[in-house]
Amino acid sequence: MSFTEAAQAVLVAAQDKAKALRHQQLDVLHLLQAQLSDSDGLAMRVLKMVSGDQQQLKSSVEAGLKQFPKVSPALDEIAPNHACRSALSEAQRLSKEKGD
């Protein structure tokens, strides 16, 4: 899959977070958390435009990630789960459609 540099950075940050949490799969929550960690990123800009509660969303994502099973030792490679693969495929389709 080919993505913009910004999208690739989010993907790498999400994978790093999944590894740090010792999760066995990459999920859309990891992607969202990575986007919320970037105060200048698209997710935070949209959240500010709609006057969303940033702290509440971050807390909800953290709580969701705590529900994932942990593996020991941590995996070297983290594969995306079905939901994450679907989201990434849709992002790529939209990118092509929009000419990004």
TAVENCOR-V783968 format. One record per helix or strand of 3 or more residues. SS is the DSSP state (@ for helix, = for strand). FROM is the first residue (numbers start at 1). LEN is the number of residues. If there is no record, write none. Layout:
SS FROM LEN
SS FROM LEN
//
This chain:
@ 5 16
@ 28 10
@ 42 8
@ 54 13
@ 82 17
//
